[in-house]
């Protein structure tokens, strides 16, 4: 066993500002295909299954109603609900017929289905409920802490909820306390601890203590990045948080994109200026829309392009459609041809596919002739389109459906009995054989499968979970330090195909995601032979949010030591939180 551990790299992850490292040992893999998993019979009938959420719970469906199972195989709720929402802040909305209630992640029914509607719970455990005529507020125990009296409630934004009663606006904090009674004639949501409100004929801002400060302008919007959109007459400009003008009002509308860029409107077209009023992007665009990864979609003459966070056009407007960025790439469509672009503006067209889906773990699902396969971020086909159905890769594996009958079964009326689900890795090696009627994606090492109407739990033990780390620095830099020097030279096979490249290795195998699974646009630096640095996103991590660093080792470009040995275990997940 000692020789086995010497053979592979072990991983140490630590903040650059912490003295203590968090080590882990490698574990030997015993199952076929060098993987280790177990299948646990749940003694449960189901005809529909869903992926596990980050809290270790998954929905399943039987005869049109839903229940919940945990990642140990325990039935938390038997099938009884008409619907179950995703969990948010440890609570989920459930329904029976047209009535809604609330459950928590511990398996308790907090509120029996009785309300016309229920909003999302705040982190402090409060939610709005609709009795049919008015909205009230309940706490985490289901107790009504504010009786139904509001005509309208809005979602919690930055810790506060805007409410409306008798055409007047007020605010509640996330604990359900009244920050401001409904005394304002108009109001915007909170941003940066302030909200713009109108009282009589006067506009001003209230802070997170409810204190009102008047502004001497005809209208204002809530502050952002220390700036306040202000209006005089028909024109908009900017002031600082104290009401001092920093950009004279001369635009028909104005919005703050980031600390450097301001979107302005001429009355018919949009453009971008800096905080000094200098033109960054001329007013020639029908729309400028925030996208993922700190970039902006621009539309000119019905064609879409991309502007980066500095206002530079990185993709000229020419596409019929551009999707949101994910993993630094956005899917595009031009004249019925799909492709994708990166945040530097590099474009790859893939005319052979009828559809390309968003990237996940370095691979994008593609569709050709009603079959599914996968391409990498170079546009190369790494898994041929041979599957009847497929989900995106998650934790190094993808659930795929394959016709296990002979080729002439394709058009048979009985084809469904030959369609079976299984799991593959990113090199198209079979992880779990095609033997199931349905299968969910992996999350935190667990997935659900159905065979002959019976639901089972799959556990992947080839995954290592690390303890949670907490920091107050939104621009925290993390390092991944290996016990051996990494192979950092570009190596090729006999056909000149790249087998290993350190830059490709980092982007292919290391990901940062938020609690909803959204990929965060981080960058990597190869600092030394045994150390890789994870640089924070451009705008930093969000306060009071939890993220996960995932390190994979079954991609096209494996993490290898100087002797060519790959990292074990194949998947490492390290959560961290940003405290306020």
C-alpha positions in Angstrom: 0.0 0.0 0.0 2.9 2.4 0.8 4.2 1.9 -2.8 0.7 2.7 -4.1 0.6 6.0 -2.3 4.1 6.9 -3.5 3.0 6.4 -7.1 0.4 9.1 -7.1 0.2 12.8 -6.3 -1.7 13.8 -3.2 -3.4 17.2 -3.1 -3.1 19.9 -0.5 -5.3 23.0 -0.7 -4.7 26.1 1.4 -5.4 29.8 1.3 -2.2 31.8 0.7 -3.0 33.6 3.9 -3.4 30.5 6.1 -0.6 28.7 7.9 -2.3 25.3 8.1 -2.7 23.1 5.1 -5.6 20.7 4.6 -4.1 17.4 3.5 -5.8 14.2 2.4 -4.6 10.7 1.7 -5.2 8.8 -1.6 -7.5 5.9 -1.5 -7.1 2.7 -3.6 -9.7 2.1 -6.3 -11.0 -1.5 -6.3 -13.9 -1.7 -8.8 -13.8 -2.4 -12.5 -12.5 0.3 -14.9 -10.4 1.5 -12.0 -13.5 3.1 -10.4 -15.3 2.3 -7.2 -19.0 2.6 -6.7 -21.8 0.9 -4.9 -25.5 0.5 -5.8 -28.0 0.4 -2.9 -31.5 -1.0 -3.3 -33.9 1.5 -1.8 -36.9 -0.8 -1.8 -38.7 2.1 -3.5 -41.0 2.2 -6.6 -40.5 5.3 -8.8 -41.2 6.3 -12.4 -39.2 9.6 -12.3 -36.0 10.7 -10.6 -34.0 13.9 -10.3 -30.4 14.8 -9.4 -29.4 15.3 -5.8 -29.2 18.9 -4.6 -26.3 20.2 -2.6 -28.1 19.5 0.7 -28.0 15.8 -0.1 -31.7 15.4 -1.0 -33.3 14.4 -4.3 -36.9 14.3 -5.6 -38.5 11.2 -7.0 -41.8 10.7 -8.6 -44.4 8.0 -8.4 -47.9 8.0 -10.1 -47.8 11.8 -10.5 -46.8 12.8 -7.0 -43.4 13.6 -5.5 -41.3 12.4 -2.6 -37.8 13.0 -1.3 -34.9 10.6 -0.6 -31.6 11.5 1.0 -28.1 10.5 0.0 -28.0 7.6 2.5 -31.1 6.1 0.9 -33.6 7.1 3.6 -37.1 8.1 2.5 -37.5 11.7 3.8 -41.0 12.2 2.3 -43.2 9.5 0.8 -44.8 10.5 -2.6 -47.5 12.9 -1.6 -46.9 16.3 -3.1 -48.1 17.7 -6.5 -44.9 19.7 -6.8 -41.7 20.3 -4.8 -39.5 23.3 -5.6 -35.7 23.3 -5.4 -34.4 24.0 -1.8 -33.3 27.5 -1.1 -31.8 28.4 2.3 -32.8 25.0 3.6 -36.5 25.3 2.6 -38.6 24.2 -0.3 -42.1 25.0 -1.4 -44.5 22.1 -1.8 -48.0 21.8 -3.1 -51.0 19.6 -2.9 -53.5 20.5 -5.6 -53.6 24.4 -5.7 -52.4 24.9 -2.1 -48.8 25.5 -1.1 -46.8 24.7 2.0 -43.2 24.5 3.2 -40.8 21.7 4.1 -37.2 21.9 5.4 -34.2 19.9 4.5 -34.5 17.9 7.8 -37.7 16.3 6.6 -40.2 18.4 8.6 -43.4 19.9 7.2 -43.1 23.5 8.4 -46.4 24.6 6.9 -49.1 22.2 5.7 -50.2 23.1 2.1 -52.8 25.8 2.8 -51.7 29.0 1.0 -52.4 30.4 -2.4 -48.7 31.1 -2.9 -45.4 31.2 -0.9 -42.2 33.2 -1.7 -38.6 32.0 -1.1 -37.2 31.9 2.4 -34.5 34.3 3.4 -31.3 33.1 4.9 -32.7 34.2 8.3 -35.7 31.9 7.8 -38.7 34.2 6.8 -41.0 34.0 3.8 -44.0 35.8 2.4 -47.3 33.8 2.2 -50.5 34.7 0.3 -53.8 33.8 2.0 -55.8 34.7 -1.1 -56.3 38.4 -0.7 -53.2 39.6 1.2 -49.6 38.7 1.9 -48.1 38.1 5.4 -44.8 36.8 6.7 -44.0 33.5 8.4 -40.9 32.5 10.2 -38.9 29.2 10.0 -41.3 27.5 12.3 -44.3 28.4 10.2 -45.6 31.0 12.6 -47.2 34.1 11.2 -45.0 36.9 12.4 -46.7 39.6 10.3 -50.4 39.1 9.7 -51.5 39.3 6.0 -51.9 43.0 5.2 -49.7 43.7 2.1 -51.2 43.9 -1.4 -47.9 43.1 -3.0 -44.6 41.7 -1.9 -41.3 41.5 -3.9 -38.4 39.1 -3.6 -35.7 39.6 -1.0 -33.0 41.7 -2.7 -29.7 42.3 -0.8 -31.3 41.4 2.5 -34.5 43.4 2.2 -38.0 42.9 0.9 -40.0 45.7 -0.7 -43.7 45.6 0.2 -46.8 47.5 -0.9 -49.9 48.4 0.9 -52.6 50.9 -0.1 -50.3 52.1 -3.0 -47.6 52.9 -0.5 -44.2 51.2 -0.2 -42.2 50.0 2.8 -39.4 47.5 3.6 -38.9 44.4 5.7 -35.5 43.0 6.7 -34.6 39.4 6.1 -35.7 38.5 9.7 -39.2 39.8 9.0 -38.8 43.0 11.0 -40.3 46.2 9.6 -37.5 48.4 8.5 -39.9 51.0 7.1 -43.7 51.3 7.3 -45.5 51.7 4.0 -45.2 55.4 3.8 -43.4 56.0 0.4 -45.1 56.8 -2.9 -42.5 54.9 -4.9 -39.4 52.8 -4.1 -36.6 50.8 -5.7 -35.0 47.6 -4.3 -32.0 47.8 -2.0 -28.5 47.9 -3.5 -25.3 48.5 -1.6 -27.2 49.0 1.7 -29.4 51.8 0.2 -32.7 52.1 -1.6 -34.1 55.0 -3.5 -37.6 56.1 -2.3 -40.1 58.9 -3.0 -41.9 60.6 -0.2 -44.5 63.1 -1.5 -42.7 65.1 -4.1 -39.2 64.4 -2.8 -36.8 61.6 -3.6 -34.1 60.4 -1.4 -32.4 57.2 -0.1 -33.0 55.1 3.0 -30.2 53.1 4.6 -30.2 49.7 6.2 -31.3 51.3 9.5 -34.4 52.9 7.8 -33.0 56.5 8.0 -34.2 58.7 5.1 -31.9 61.2 3.5 -33.5 63.6 0.9 -31.9 64.3 -2.5 -32.5 67.5 -4.4 -33.4 65.8 -7.7 -36.6 65.1 -9.6 -35.9 61.3 -9.4 -33.2 58.9 -8.4 -32.5 55.2 -8.5 -30.9 53.0 -5.9 -27.1 53.5 -5.5 -24.6 51.0 -7.0 -20.8 51.1 -6.8 -21.0 54.3 -4.8 -22.9 56.1 -7.5 -26.6 57.3 -7.7 -28.5 57.7 -10.9 -30.2 61.1 -10.7 -32.7 62.9 -12.9 -33.3 66.6 -13.5 -36.1 67.4 -15.9 -36.1 64.7 -18.6 -32.4 63.8 -18.3 -30.3 61.5 -16.2 -26.8 61.8 -14.7 -24.9 60.5 -11.7 -24.2 61.8 -8.2 -22.2 60.3 -5.3 -23.8 58.9 -2.2 -24.0 62.4 -0.7 -25.8 63.9 -3.7 -22.8 65.6 -5.3 -23.1 65.6 -9.1 -20.3 63.6 -10.7 -21.9 63.4 -14.2 -24.2 66.1 -15.4 -27.8 64.9 -16.4 -28.0 64.8 -20.2 -29.2 61.3 -21.0 -32.7 59.8 -21.4 -31.8 56.9 -19.1 -28.8 55.6 -17.3 -27.7 52.4 -15.6 -24.5 51.4 -13.8 -22.9 48.3 -15.3 -19.8 48.1 -13.1 -17.5 50.5 -11.3 -16.0 51.7 -14.6 -18.8 51.5 -17.1 -22.2 53.3 -17.4 -24.9 52.4 -19.8 -26.7 55.4 -21.3 -29.7 55.8 -23.5 -30.3 58.5 -26.1 -34.0 57.9 -26.6 -33.6 55.4 -29.3 -30.2 53.7 -28.9 -27.8 52.7 -26.1 -24.1 53.3 -25.6 -21.5 53.0 -22.8 -19.5 55.8 -21.2 -17.0 55.9 -18.3 -17.6 57.7 -15.0 -16.1 60.9 -16.5 -18.5 60.9 -19.4 -16.0 59.7 -22.0 -17.5 57.6 -24.7 -16.5 54.0 -24.6 -19.1 52.6 -26.9 -21.1 54.9 -29.3 -24.9 55.1 -29.0 -25.6 52.7 -31.9 -27.1 49.7 -30.1 -30.6 48.5 -29.6 -29.7 46.8 -26.3 -26.8 46.2 -23.9 -27.5 43.4 -21.5 -25.4 42.0 -18.6 -24.2 38.4 -19.2 -22.3 35.9 -17.1 -18.6 36.2 -16.4 -18.6 40.0 -16.3 -19.3 40.6 -20.0 -22.2 42.3 -21.8 -24.2 41.3 -24.9 -24.7 44.1 -27.4 -27.3 44.1 -30.2 -26.9 46.2 -33.4 -29.3 45.9 -36.3 -30.6 42.7 -34.8 -27.2 41.1 -34.6 -25.4 40.2 -31.3 -21.9 40.7 -30.1 -20.0 40.9 -26.8 -18.3 43.7 -24.8 -15.9 42.9 -22.0 -15.9 44.4 -18.5 -13.6 47.3 -19.8 -16.1 48.2 -22.6 -14.0 46.7 -25.4 -15.8 44.9 -28.1 -14.4 41.4 -28.2 -17.0 40.0 -30.6 -18.4 42.2 -33.3 -22.2 42.1 -33.6 -23.0 39.4 -36.3 -24.7 36.5 -34.5 -28.4 35.7 -34.6 -28.2 34.6 -30.9 -25.6 34.3 -28.1 -26.3 32.3 -25.0 -25.1 33.1 -21.4 -21.4 32.4 -20.8 -20.6 29.3 -18.8 -17.1 28.2 -18.0 -15.9 31.2 -20.0 -17.7 30.1 -23.2 -21.0 31.1 -24.8 -22.9 29.1 -27.4 -23.7 31.1 -30.6 -26.0 30.7 -33.6 -25.5 32.2 -37.0 -27.5 31.2 -40.1 -28.6 28.0 -38.3 -25.0 27.1 -37.6 -24.0 26.6 -34.0 -20.6 27.4 -32.5 -19.1 29.0 -29.4 -17.0 32.0 -28.3 -14.7 32.6 -25.3 -14.3 35.8 -23.3 -11.4 36.8 -25.5 -13.6 36.7 -28.6 -12.2 33.6 -30.2 -14.9 31.9 -32.3 -15.3 28.2 -33.2 -18.0 27.2 -35.7 -19.4 23.7 -35.7 -21.7 23.4 -38.7 -22.2 19.7 -38.4 -24.3 19.9 -35.2 -28.0 20.6 -35.0 -27.5 22.0 -31.5 -24.7 22.7 -29.0 -25.5 22.9 -25.2 -23.6 24.9 -22.6 -20.2 23.7 -21.4 -20.0 21.6 -18.3 -16.6 20.4 -16.9 -14.8 21.3 -20.1 -17.2 19.5 -22.4 -20.3 20.6 -24.3 -23.2 18.2 -25.2 -23.9 18.2 -28.9 -26.7 16.9 -31.1 -26.4 15.4 -34.6 -29.0 13.3 -36.4 -31.0 13.0 -33.1 -27.9 11.5 -31.4 -25.9 13.0 -28.5 -22.2 13.3 -28.1 -19.6 15.7 -26.6 -17.0 18.2 -27.8 -14.2 19.9 -25.9 -13.3 23.6 -25.8 -11.2 23.3 -28.9 -14.3 22.1 -30.8 -13.0 18.6 -31.2 -15.4 15.6 -30.9 -14.2 13.7 -27.8 -17.3 11.5 -27.6 -19.0 10.6 -30.9 -22.8 11.4 -31.1 -24.0 7.8 -30.6 -26.4 8.2 -27.6 -30.1 8.5 -27.8 -30.1 10.8 -24.8 -27.5 12.3 -22.5 -27.1 14.7 -19.5 -24.2 17.1 -19.0 -21.0 15.9 -17.3 -21.1 16.3 -13.5 -18.3 15.3 -11.2 -16.4 13.7 -14.0 -19.3 11.5 -15.3 -22.3 11.8 -17.6 -25.5 9.8 -17.5 -26.2 8.6 -21.1 -28.9 6.5 -22.8 -27.9 4.0 -25.5 -29.7 1.6 -27.8 -28.4 -1.8 -26.5 -30.2 -3.8 -29.3 -28.9 -4.5 -32.8 -28.7 -1.7 -35.3 -32.0 -2.7 -37.0 -33.9 -2.2 -33.8 -33.6 1.6 -34.3 -36.9 1.8 -36.1 -38.7 -0.9 -34.2 -41.8 -0.2 -32.3 -40.1 -2.0 -29.4 -37.0 0.2 -29.3 -37.9 1.4 -25.8 -37.1 -1.9 -24.2 -33.5 -1.7 -25.7 -32.9 1.9 -24.5 -30.8 1.7 -21.4 -29.0 4.3 -19.2 -25.5 4.0 -17.9 -22.6 6.3 -17.0 -19.4 7.2 -18.9 -16.3 9.2 -18.0 -14.8 12.1 -20.0 -12.8 9.7 -22.1 -15.9 7.7 -23.0 -15.0 4.7 -20.9 -18.0 3.0 -19.3 -18.2 3.7 -15.6 -21.5 1.9 -14.9 -22.9 -0.4 -17.6 -26.1 0.3 -19.6 -28.7 -1.5 -17.5 -31.2 1.1 -16.3 -34.5 2.6 -17.4 -33.5 6.1 -16.1 -30.5 7.7 -14.4 -29.8 11.1 -12.8 -26.6 13.1 -12.8 -24.1 12.8 -10.0 -23.9 15.4 -7.2 -21.7 15.1 -4.2 -20.9 11.5 -5.2 -24.6 10.3 -5.4 -27.1 9.6 -8.1 -30.4 7.8 -8.5 -31.2 5.1 -11.0 -34.4 3.2 -12.0 -34.6 -0.4 -13.2 -37.9 -2.1 -13.8 -39.7 0.5 -11.8 -37.4 0.2 -8.7 -35.3 3.1 -7.6 -31.7 2.6 -6.3 -29.0 4.8 -5.0 -25.5 5.0 -6.6 -22.6 6.1 -4.5 -19.3 7.0 -6.1 -16.4 6.5 -3.6 -13.8 7.7 -6.0 -14.4 11.3 -4.7 -12.8 13.1 -1.8 -14.7 15.8 0.2 -12.6 18.3 2.1 -13.7 20.4 5.1 -15.3 23.8 4.6 -13.1 26.9 4.8 -14.4 30.4 5.7 -12.9 33.7 4.7 -14.0 37.3 4.8 -11.9 38.3 1.8 -14.0 38.3 -1.4 -10.8 38.4 -3.5 -9.2 35.5 -1.7 -6.5 33.7 -3.7 -6.3 29.9 -3.3 -3.5 27.6 -4.1 -3.5 23.9 -4.9 -0.2 22.4 -3.8 0.8 18.9 -4.9 3.2 16.5 -3.1 5.1 16.1 -6.4 6.1 18.4 -9.2 3.6 18.4 -12.0 4.3 17.6 -15.6 4.3 21.0 -17.3 5.6 20.3 -20.7 3.4 19.9 -23.8 3.5 16.2 -24.8 2.2 14.7 -28.0 1.5 11.3 -29.3 2.8 9.7 -32.5 0.0 11.4 -34.4 1.0 14.8 -33.0 -2.1 15.1 -30.8 -1.5 16.9 -27.5 -1.6 14.5 -24.6 -0.8 17.0 -21.9 -0.5 20.8 -21.6 -0.4 22.6 -18.2 -2.7 25.5 -19.3 -5.2 23.1 -20.8 -4.8 20.9 -17.7 -5.8 23.7 -15.3 -8.9 24.9 -17.2 -10.0 21.3 -18.0 -9.7 19.9 -14.5 -10.2 22.7 -12.0 -13.6 24.5 -11.5 -15.2 26.8 -9.0 -19.0 26.8 -8.7 -21.5 28.6 -6.4 -24.1 26.9 -4.3 -26.5 26.7 -7.3 -23.9 25.0 -9.5 -23.2 28.1 -11.6 -19.6 28.3 -12.8 -17.5 31.2 -11.6 -15.1 32.8 -14.0 -11.8 32.4 -12.2 -8.3 32.2 -13.8 -5.3 30.0 -13.0 -1.6 30.6 -12.7 1.1 27.9 -12.7 3.2 29.3 -9.9 5.8 26.6 -9.4 6.3 23.0 -10.4 4.0 21.8 -7.6 1.7 24.7 -7.1 -1.3 26.1 -9.1 -3.0 29.3 -8.0 -6.7 30.0 -8.4 -7.3 33.7 -9.0 -10.7 35.3 -7.9 -13.3 36.5 -10.4 -13.1 40.1 -11.7 -15.8 41.3 -9.3 -14.8 39.1 -6.4 -16.8 36.4 -4.6 -20.1 37.4 -3.2 -20.5 37.9 0.6 -22.5 35.3 2.5 -22.1 32.8 -0.3 -20.7 29.3 -0.5 -18.5 28.0 -3.3 -16.9 24.7 -4.2 -13.5 24.1 -5.8 -13.7 20.8 -7.8 -10.5 19.2 -9.1 -11.1 16.4 -11.6 -8.6 14.0 -13.0 -10.3 12.1 -15.8 -10.4 14.8 -18.5 -8.6 14.9 -21.8 -5.6 16.7 -20.2 -5.0 14.8 -16.9 -3.1 16.2 -14.0 0.1 14.1 -13.9 3.3 14.1 -12.0 6.7 14.1 -13.7 6.6 10.3 -14.0 3.3 10.5 -15.9 1.1 9.2 -13.0 -2.3 10.9 -12.7 -3.9 12.3 -9.6 -5.9 10.0 -7.3 -8.6 10.1 -6.2 -10.3 11.2 -9.5 -12.5 13.9 -7.9 -11.7 16.3 -5.0 -14.3 18.9 -3.8 -13.4 21.7 -1.4 -16.1 24.0 -0.2 -15.4 27.6 1.0 -17.6 30.4 2.3 -17.3 34.2 2.1 -18.4 35.7 5.4 -19.8 39.2 5.5 
